[in-house]
């Protein structure tokens, strides 16, 4: 249609350029409408089933007395589903149009990390003669490389990054598990957890007796922490572990925050009540670095959404709650002071562990092979070289190259999230891009005091979200100028 005033001087319209040259960033990042087999069902399955995995396995093995071999087959549903999803994603990618099969540098980084890990399983024992058990190396390969296949599943499923359902589902999981944590802390004694089979699950099924030898119940030692001279029990919820419950907040808490900020109308009060329950569950985990990472992430999300009143309200609520806790919780002031001055028992342990790991890395810059650190080493009777630090785990096991690829992987995921979150002011792509940014920053921070990828909920969701957001965020590069 001609503009007003142009009727007297008609002119031939210039030829319309090809559509791919007219695409704007907003159009490129718009939700895909093409009909093709969806893979997102796998992600929803992981999100809903991973939080109850430990509880179900503990019941089957510890409480009901099912044979270990049968329960291990059931417990392997996670790895089987990853293999199935990767095969479906590979087939989907091969059938996709050529522009959708573009390779980005982050693809090469994650694939390279997998190749390096596989090479160390094949040759590390010959190269370094460390005598690591093959089973320990295979478990290390699973945690380091096999789970990263979900990144490529995410690359083939951009519908995840385009879906508003992601934040809603993460909010539901966070609210339900946090509500269970509150009820557990109030009404469930450690003896009942033993009856549920939690102790047998940890010691006999996982073979992780070294991390459950500091209490009379045989439960994971991180169920408790010290507030000065007071022993305080943490909430473990359905994860049956204080640390196991806390670490997934790195990915579910940003989703809960994004969803809470989107609440409106008559349901808003129920959503914000659920968000308060999520905060209660996080605080009952009494995991300092995770709480700090989640609080900073929530502040970043609120600030990026320009909800200044919500940011002020959150700050006021946190300060008020902290002041009340200092008055009613014995030993909390001492706990905070020892934390800030690095005098607590866990802080001293971290420093000693980091020193040993860094010294070992400097003397073995090529690494020693998978399975030499952290929980995997403890499970298979290997003297752990280091632990409680994800960067040192990669450095000690896979050397300089492994550490470089690991850091590059986190940086690439962060870059994809920033690209997607800055693509527009509204929409699921922006929200899920911001979710990935906050989750990645939280993982990078918390990885200094824990091997956060030991938590399947964190590793599985991170790699899938990173792949999906990368596909959507990079579309503009293949759409032409």
Beta strands, then each sheet from edge to edge (+ up, - down):
strand 1: 224-227
strand 2: 230-233
sheet 1: 1+ 2-
end
